[in-house]
Amino acid sequence: MILFREAIRKMEGYVPGEQPEEEGYIKLNTNENPYPPSPKIIKAICDFLATPLALSRYPHPLSEMVRVGAEKYYGVPREWIVVGNGSDELLNLIFRVFLGKGDRVAYPFPTYTLYRTLALLQEAEPWEIPFPGDFSLPEEFVRARVPLKILCNPNSPTGTYVSLEAIERLLRETSSPVVLDEAYVDFAPSNALSLLARFPHLLIVRTLSKSFSLAGLRIGFLFAHPEVVREILKAKDSYNVNVLSQIGAKAALEDMEYALRNIERIKETRLWFSRAMEELGFFVYPSCANFVMVKRGDMDLYFLYQELKKRKILVRYFPEWPDALRITIGTDEHMHILLEQVRDIIKESAHV
Ligand SMILES: Cc1ncc(COP(=O)(O)O)c(C=O)c1O
């Protein structure tokens, strides 16, 4: 009999969205960017690979070339930046550093379910505080006294967004660390970077996976006070970000224009697609992210998810929230195909 920690045995692992091996799917289930990354990124990686010893040396432990780029682009001094193997790694490090057995971590719910998994790994206690109907910050969350708070903003799976004023109030009411997961913030009207200097207990997590089309490269950033950075680095693997990802991330940050163009296209698609889904009878949550959450009370959404999958379109169905589907914003063409299929399915199943 193999003995595991009881906490591990008891917990469910995080279930990521499907990544089908078979080709030909329109993938609208894991909030990837439908546009390819900047060709300058590919060129930088290929040029680097052509140099002798490219892969035989360890990468820089702090991803210094990426920190330099991030310092310039985000306007945050590099001593305030940790580069991670995706933002998931940084979330993992934060939970490890701030939470021990029995500690509580509070977050508004529903949200990114990885937070629960990370808490349970620490034998910490997730405190899931329901969002009110308008998805503003729950008052109980603002007032909670816990070692760690986390807010996903814009939130997943809803796409809803909490204003900077509300975040500022949260920071004033809280003395323990507050993590803002801004994975989707490039699709929103503003972000909280400007609050960093005033609130040393604010930790902001970002990613290049969504707005920069680099989910496969695995690059995330933590922006936080240097004292936080110092402690987080103690828990980090020495060589957490591989050298090709470092080269690619540096090139990405040097070609911001490219990412910004795609962000604008996605926002435009989000707007017309949301209206079109409403016309089909769905409730569409107002989204500040690269996805929308939709509901339709008279329809079995698991059935819709399955029917779409048969037609080679993947959207995200969460068993935990069976009355909603989360749909990533793809290209205009993807969204037209999806609408066409949804229309067909509604007709065939007589939900007119
Ligand atoms: C809210 C949220 N945070 C973090 C992540 C992780 O992103 P990364 O690819 O940087 O690990 C995701 C990925 O889907 C996400 O939805």
The ligand as an ORCA input file, in Angstrom:
! r2SCAN-3c Opt
* xyz 0 1
  C      -7.953     33.338    -14.200
  C      -6.745     32.646    -14.717
  N      -5.580     32.832    -14.101
  C      -4.470     32.211    -14.532
  C      -4.506     31.376    -15.615
  C      -3.255     30.657    -16.007
  O      -2.628     31.205    -17.087
  P      -1.177     30.768    -17.518
  O      -1.305     30.230    -18.889
  O      -0.364     32.019    -17.466
  O      -0.668     29.760    -16.539
  C      -5.693     31.148    -16.292
  C      -5.728     30.241    -17.438
  O      -6.698     29.950    -18.052
  C      -6.849     31.799    -15.832
  O      -8.031     31.610    -16.418
*
